[in-house]
Every structure is written in structure tokens, then in C-alpha cells.
Amino acid sequence: MPGSGALGLVHYLGLVAAVAFFVLGLMVLWVARHRSEGERSVLPIVGKVGNPTTLTLGISLLVLGYHAVAYSLLPVVTLVSVPIDRWWLLVVICVVGLAGSVLADRLEGEGSEGEF
């Protein structure tokens, strides 16, 4: 019933998405943790990246997962989060941060290829 404070199907789907974000974020952070400093990780879509990019992706996924929980529990529990009408700002910040990290990785890779 609307207004009763109960969670509906959309809210439960949001919680499932939040769990997926958390699990993916923890997996990516685990990958970063088990690599040496100079070793590169291969991530789907992004390709070969260094530890800073892997950490940026993992933290971004955790932040998105937290906000998915906050938005899904909104009628029952209010958590500190970016307002739901500004969700796009959260996504833009995560994407720009990741893109900047990938760009820095690429530029670093180009500069170090000629060195011994």
C-alpha cells in the first residue's frame, strides 16, 4: 500500500543492485590488494590498468552501492546521501574520476614504454 512505509518490488530490486555493486566493488578492491605496485590488473571493459585505477573503480562501486541502499530504503530509513533527484551527479562524478584515472594510466604507460 502506498504511504504505509513498506518496501515494494522496486525497492527490493534496488537492494539487489546495491548488493551487486558492493560485491563487485569488494572483488575489484581484492584484485588491487593482491597485486604488487608495478603489476597491472586486467579489468573487463577498461583493460589493463594499474592499482590506482583499480582502487578508484572499487571505491566508486562501493559508493554507488551505498547510495543504491540509501535510495532503496528511503521510505522506511533515511540515510545520509546525495539527494535522489541528483543521482546523476553521483554517477557523473564516479565516471569522471574513473576516466581521469584511466587517462593517467594510459599516459603513464606511453611514457614508460621507451625507458629501461
URTATA-V489202 format. One record per backbone hydrogen bond with DSSP energy under -0.5 kcal/mol. CO is the residue of the C=O (numbers start at 1). NH is the residue of the N-H. Records with the same first field share a line. If there is no record, write none. Layout:
CO->NH + NH
This chain:
1->4
8->12
9->13
10->14
11->15
12->16
13->17
14->18
15->19
16->20
17->21
18->22
19->23
20->24
21->25
22->26
23->27
24->28
25->29
26->30
27->31
28->32
29->33
30->34
32->35
36->39
41->43 + 49
43->47
44->46
47->43
49->41
50->54
51->55
52->56
53->57
54->58
55->59
56->60
57->61
58->62
59->63
60->64
61->65
62->66
63->67
64->68
65->69
66->70
67->71
68->72
69->73
71->74
73->76 + 77
77->79
83->86
84->87
86->89 + 90
87->91
88->92
89->93
90->94
91->95
92->96
93->97
94->98
95->99
96->100
97->101
98->102
99->103
100->104
101->105
102->106
103->107
104->108
105->109
106->110
107->111
108->112
109->113
112->115
